[in-house]
Amino acid sequence: MVEEADAAKGYLAYISSSLFPGKAERLLGPELTTRLWTLVTENAHLLQATAQSRSLVHADYGGSNLLVRQEKGHFVLAAVLDWEFAFVGSSLFDLANLFRYEWQIPNAFEAACLQGFVQHGGALPPTWKKITKLFDLINICTFLQTPEPRGSLVEDMLMLIRWTLEHWDIEK
């Protein structure tokens, strides 16, 4: 139980250090910062479901770092590239990155990924979707700390925060 509490405390400490006071808070403004902080503090307890599961996490698990090959009419994962941000934690963190833009992902792709995840030892707690959203907020807040963001990074991250807040209780 101590590890579970520590997981939530560590999560909240990281998000807090990204937001207060910092570049992210300035970019979000007071209202959006308050809404985001309220969401993470009210839902950090959900991370308890991941406290006991530890694995190697890629932390940038998405299309640009995945190589696939076609076998017998379907695609299979051939390699995962670019491990510079890897750490030990919950494998749901990688699903968070993979499903970041969930409204653009076909249901069949999500279902196939989740099936493969579970078949290869991954555990999906009942609140997995909310947990992945919470984990992705770590990435998003980190991106907002970038000293010189490129392109539309800031606008994209602000859009993702707003989307998460607006769709928190809506299942795909």
N, C-alpha and C positions, 0 to 999 in steps of 0.2 A: 504494500500500500504506500510505503514511503516513496518508492520509485515512481508510482503513478502521480503523486503530488508533485514530485520533483520535475516530472515531464511537463506538467501544466505550468509550474513556476518558471522553468527555463524558457518555455515558449513565450509566456507573458513578459519575461524580462527582455527577451530578444526583441519582440515587437515594440515594447516600450522604449528600448534604446534606439530603435529605428525612427520612432515617431517623436519622442519628447526629449529635449527640444532638438530639433533637427530639420534637415532639409525636407524630409517627407512631410512633417507637420506644416511647414511653410507652403509646400506645393498643394497639400490637401485643403488647407484652410481650417479654421476652427470647427465648423459644423461637420464636415466630412471626417475630420480627425476624431471628433467625439463619437460620431456614429460608428466608425470603424473600431475604436477602442471599446465601446460598449459591446459590439458584436463579439470581439475576441475574448473579453473578460467574462461575458455571460456563457460562452461556449467552450472555453479552454478545458473544462472537465471532460469533454468528449475525447480528448487525447489520451485519457486513461486507458482506453481500449487498445492503444498501441504501445503502452509502457513496457510490456514484456516481450515484444517482438523487435528484434534487432537484426539487421542485415547490412550488407554493403549497399549504400544508396548512391546512385550516380549523380543526382542533383541537377542534371541538365538533360533529362530523359525526354527527348522529343524527336521529331522527324529529321532534323538536321544532323543528329548524332546516331541515327539508326540506319544500318544497312540491311536490306532485305534481298532475298533471292526467290525466284519462282521455282516451286517444286510441285509437279503433278497438278498443275492448274491453280495453285494457291501460293500465297507469299508466306515465307517463314523468315524469322529474324536470323540474320547471318552474323552480325557483329554490332557491338555498341562502342562508339568512339568517344574520345574526349572526356577523360575521367578526372580532370583537374579539380573539380569541386566535390569529389566523392567524400563521403563520411559514413559513420556507422549510425544507423537510426532506423526508423520505420520505413519499410518499402512503400508505404502509401505516399510518401513524399514524392517518389518517382511517378506514381499515378497522378498526383496533383499537377505535376508539370506536363505530363502527357495529355491530360484532359483540361488544361487551362482554358481553352476556348471551346468549352463543351457544346455550345449551341451550334458550332460549325462541324462537329464530329457526327458522322452517321451512326445511328443506333447500332448497326451491325458491326462497325469497327469497335465501338466501346464494348459491346457484348463479347466479341472475339478476344479482345485484350483482357477483359476480366476473366473469361474462361481460361485462357492461357495462364494468367496470374495464379488463379486458384489451383489449376492442374499441376503447377510447378511449385506448390507449397505456400503460396500467398494466402493470407487470411483476410477476409472482408468482414469487418464488424458491421452490424446493422446500420451504423451511422457513417459508413466509409465515405460517402459523398461529401458530407459536411466536414469530416476530418481532412479530406484532400483539399477542400477549399481553405480551411484554416492553415494547413501546411503551405499552400501556395501563397498565402498572404505574407509568409516569411520571404519568399522570393520577390514578391511585388514590392514590399517595403525596402528590401535590399536594393532593388533596381532604382528606387526613388532616392537612394543615397549616392548614386553614381555622380562623381564630381562633374563630368562633362557628358551628359547623356547624348546619344546619337539619334538622329532621325526623330521618329515619333514615339520614342520610348516613354517619356513622361505622360503624354496623352494616352497611350495604350494602357499604362499602369493605372492611371486615374479612371479610365473607362472600366477596367477589370474590377477595381474596388467598388465602383458604383454598381456594376452588374452583380457582384457578389452580394452587396447589401440589399439590392432590389429582389434578388432571386434566392435568398437564403433558404426560405421555406418552400420553394417550388422545386419539385422533382422534374427532371427532363422528360 
